[in-house]
Structure formats: structure tokens, C-alpha cells
């Protein structure tokens, strides 16, 4: 037989467990070069710089044709 719990866990106990598991909202930082918001420890998607070094050349934004 498989092991089973001896007693039922109360809803308060389950709620306390679920309260510890929360969704973390990603923090944003300003890019020192262009000032747009970017994720920390990642290259800026708008200018392509990371730690004062250009990592990639960003693609030019094109407007959608109507």
C-alpha cells in the first residue's frame, strides 16, 4: 500500500503554504546609455549595450504598412 496522510491538513495550513509561493514581478532598470527600461543583467533591447559594451546592433523599428 502507498503511504497516506494520517490527518487532513486544515485550509489555514494549506493557505500558509500557498502564501509562501508568490509570483515575483520582474524588476526593471534604466539603461545608462538610452534611458529605456531593461531587465537587470541583460543587454538593453533598444540600444544593444551591456556594461558599456555594445553586444549587438538592434534592428531598426519599422512601421506596419496599412
C-alpha positions in Angstrom: 0.0 0.0 0.0 1.1 3.5 -0.6 1.6 5.9 2.3 -1.4 8.1 3.1 -1.6 11.2 5.4 -3.0 10.3 8.9 -5.0 13.5 9.2 -6.4 16.1 6.9 -4.5 19.4 6.6 -6.6 22.4 7.5 -7.3 25.1 5.0 -5.3 27.5 7.1 -2.3 25.3 7.0 -2.6 24.9 3.2 -3.1 28.7 2.8 0.1 29.4 4.8 2.0 27.0 2.5 0.5 28.7 -0.7 1.2 32.2 0.6 4.9 31.5 0.5 4.7 30.6 -3.2 4.2 34.0 -4.8 4.8 35.3 -8.3 7.8 37.7 -8.4 7.3 40.6 -10.7 10.3 41.2 -12.9 12.2 44.4 -11.8 13.2 46.9 -14.4 16.2 49.2 -14.5 17.0 52.2 -16.6 19.6 51.7 -19.3 22.6 54.1 -18.6 23.0 54.7 -22.4 19.5 55.3 -23.7 17.3 55.5 -20.6 14.8 52.9 -21.6 13.7 50.2 -19.2 15.5 46.8 -19.4 15.9 43.7 -17.3 18.9 43.6 -14.9 22.0 41.6 -16.0 20.8 41.6 -19.6 21.6 43.7 -22.7 19.3 46.6 -23.5 16.9 45.6 -26.3 16.6 49.1 -27.6 20.3 50.2 -27.9 22.2 46.8 -27.6 24.6 47.9 -24.8 25.5 45.8 -21.8 28.1 47.2 -19.2 29.3 50.0 -21.5 30.0 47.5 -24.3 27.8 47.1 -27.5 26.8 43.5 -27.6 24.6 43.6 -30.7 23.2 46.1 -33.2 19.5 46.5 -32.6 17.2 46.1 -35.6 15.5 49.3 -36.9 11.9 49.5 -35.9 9.6 49.5 -38.9 6.1 50.8 -39.1 3.4 48.3 -40.2 2.0 49.0 -43.6 -1.7 49.6 -43.7 
